[in-house]
Amino acid sequence: MPGFEQYADLLSKLGKYKLGKSCLCTKKLEYVDLDVLQELVKQSVEYMKETSI
């Protein structure tokens, strides 16, 4: 997914998921590590805050 290259380390630990054009998809939350997902969202939000005009 464009823009998530910097999170490759976290994505490798996330669990079972698929990347769409602009989304991260999973069939069930039990397939992913929720702690890793939380960290991914946290880092993404921080990045957006830092780069927003």
MARTOR-531852 format. One line per field, with one value per atom (N, C-alpha, C): residue number from 1; residue in three letters; x, y, z. Coordinates in Angstrom, 1 decimal, decimal comma. Atoms other than C-alpha are relative to their C-alpha. Layout:
// MARTOR-531852
seq = [NUM/...]
type = [ALA/...]
u = [X/...]
v = [Y/...]
w = [Z/...]
END
This chain:
// MARTOR-531852
seq = [1/1/1/2/2/2/3/3/3/4/4/4/5/5/5/6/6/6/7/7/7/8/8/8/9/9/9/10/10/10/11/11/11/12/12/12/13/13/13/14/14/14/15/15/15/16/16/16/17/17/17/18/18/18/19/19/19/20/20/20/21/21/21/22/22/22/23/23/23/24/24/24/25/25/25/26/26/26/27/27/27/28/28/28/29/29/29/30/30/30/31/31/31/32/32/32/33/33/33/34/34/34/35/35/35/36/36/36/37/37/37/38/38/38/39/39/39/40/40/40/41/41/41/42/42/42/43/43/43/44/44/44/45/45/45/46/46/46/47/47/47/48/48/48/49/49/49/50/50/50/51/51/51/52/52/52/53/53/53]
type = [MET/MET/MET/PRO/PRO/PRO/GLY/GLY/GLY/PHE/PHE/PHE/GLU/GLU/GLU/GLN/GLN/GLN/TYR/TYR/TYR/ALA/ALA/ALA/ASP/ASP/ASP/LEU/LEU/LEU/LEU/LEU/LEU/SER/SER/SER/LYS/LYS/LYS/LEU/LEU/LEU/GLY/GLY/GLY/LYS/LYS/LYS/TYR/TYR/TYR/LYS/LYS/LYS/LEU/LEU/LEU/GLY/GLY/GLY/LYS/LYS/LYS/SER/SER/SER/CYS/CYS/CYS/LEU/LEU/LEU/CYS/CYS/CYS/THR/THR/THR/LYS/LYS/LYS/LYS/LYS/LYS/LEU/LEU/LEU/GLU/GLU/GLU/TYR/TYR/TYR/VAL/VAL/VAL/ASP/ASP/ASP/LEU/LEU/LEU/ASP/ASP/ASP/VAL/VAL/VAL/LEU/LEU/LEU/GLN/GLN/GLN/GLU/GLU/GLU/LEU/LEU/LEU/VAL/VAL/VAL/LYS/LYS/LYS/GLN/GLN/GLN/SER/SER/SER/VAL/VAL/VAL/GLU/GLU/GLU/TYR/TYR/TYR/MET/MET/MET/LYS/LYS/LYS/GLU/GLU/GLU/THR/THR/THR/SER/SER/SER/ILE/ILE/ILE]
u = [0,9/0,0/0,9/-0,8/1,5/0,0/-0,1/2,8/0,3/-0,3/3,3/1,3/-1,3/6,8/0,8/-0,8/8,2/-0,5/0,6/6,0/0,2/-0,2/7,3/0,3/-0,3/8,7/-1,2/1,2/5,4/-0,9/0,8/3,5/0,4/-0,5/5,7/-0,4/0,3/4,7/-1,6/1,4/1,0/-0,8/0,8/-0,4/-0,6/0,7/-2,8/-0,8/0,7/-3,9/0,3/-0,2/-4,1/0,0/0,0/-3,3/-0,8/0,7/-5,7/0,6/-0,5/-5,2/0,3/-0,2/-5,6/-0,5/0,5/-6,6/0,8/-0,5/-5,4/-1,2/1,2/-7,9/0,3/-0,1/-8,4/-1,5/1,4/-11,4/-0,4/0,3/-11,2/1,1/-1,0/-9,4/0,9/-0,8/-8,3/1,2/-1,1/-6,0/1,2/-1,0/-3,9/0,4/-0,5/-1,8/-0,5/0,6/-3,8/1,0/-1,0/-0,8/0,8/-0,7/1,0/-0,9/1,0/-2,1/-0,1/0,1/-2,4/1,3/-1,3/1,3/0,0/0,1/0,8/-0,9/1,0/-2,2/0,6/-0,7/-0,3/1,1/-1,1/2,7/-0,5/0,6/0,6/-0,7/0,6/-1,4/1,1/-1,1/1,9/0,6/-0,6/3,3/-0,9/0,9/0,2/0,0/0,0/0,3/1,3/-1,3/4,0/0,0/-0,1/3,4/-1,1/1,2/0,1/0,3/-0,2/0,0/-1,0]
v = [-1,2/0,0/1,2/-1,1/3,3/0,8/-0,8/5,3/-0,8/0,9/2,3/-0,7/0,7/1,3/0,2/-0,3/2,9/-0,9/0,8/0,5/-1,5/1,4/-2,7/-0,9/0,8/-3,9/-0,4/0,3/-3,6/-0,9/0,8/-5,1/-1,4/1,4/-8,2/-0,7/0,6/-8,7/0,0/-0,2/-7,9/-1,3/1,2/-11,3/-0,1/0,2/-12,3/1,2/-1,1/-9,4/0,1/-0,3/-8,1/1,5/-1,4/-4,7/0,3/-0,4/-3,0/1,2/-1,2/0,1/1,1/-1,0/2,3/-0,5/0,5/0,0/-1,3/1,2/-2,8/-0,8/0,8/-5,6/-1,3/1,3/-8,6/-0,5/0,6/-11,0/0,0/0,1/-11,3/0,7/-0,6/-9,3/-1,0/1,1/-12,6/-0,4/0,4/-13,0/1,0/-0,9/-10,0/0,3/-0,3/-9,0/1,5/-1,3/-6,1/1,0/-1,0/-4,6/0,6/-0,5/-4,3/0,9/-0,8/-2,9/1,4/-1,2/-0,3/0,8/-0,8/0,7/0,6/-0,5/1,0/1,2/-1,2/3,3/1,2/-1,1/5,3/0,7/-0,6/5,8/0,8/-0,7/6,7/1,3/-1,2/9,3/1,1/-0,9/10,8/0,6/-0,5/11,0/1,0/-1,0/12,7/1,3/-1,3/15,3/0,7/-0,7/16,0/0,6/-0,4/16,3/0,9/-0,8/18,1/1,5/-1,4/21,7/0,7]
w = [0,0/0,0/0,0/0,1/-1,0/1,4/-1,2/2,0/1,3/-1,2/4,3/-0,1/0,1/3,2/1,3/-1,3/6,4/1,1/-1,0/8,4/-0,3/0,5/6,7/1,2/-1,1/10,0/0,8/-0,7/11,8/-0,8/0,8/8,9/0,0/0,0/9,0/1,3/-1,3/12,6/0,2/-0,2/12,1/0,1/0,1/11,2/-1,4/1,3/8,4/-0,4/0,6/6,3/-1,5/1,4/2,7/-0,1/0,3/1,4/-1,3/1,2/-1,0/-0,5/0,6/-3,0/1,0/-1,0/0,0/1,4/-1,3/2,9/0,4/-0,6/5,1/0,4/-0,2/5,2/0,7/-0,7/7,5/0,1/-0,2/7,7/1,4/-1,5/11,5/0,7/-0,8/14,1/0,7/-0,6/15,6/-0,8/0,9/12,6/0,2/-0,2/13,6/1,4/-1,3/16,5/0,3/-0,3/18,1/0,5/-0,5/19,9/-1,2/1,1/16,6/-0,8/0,7/14,9/0,7/-0,8/17,7/-0,2/0,3/17,2/-1,4/1,4/13,5/-0,2/0,1/13,9/0,7/-0,8/16,6/-0,8/0,8/14,4/-1,3/1,1/11,4/0,3/-0,5/13,3/0,3/-0,3/14,6/-1,2/1,3/11,1/-0,7/0,6/9,8/0,7/-0,7/12,6/-0,3/0,3/11,8/-1,4/1,4/8,1/-0,5/0,4/8,0/0,0/0,1/7,0/0,8]
END
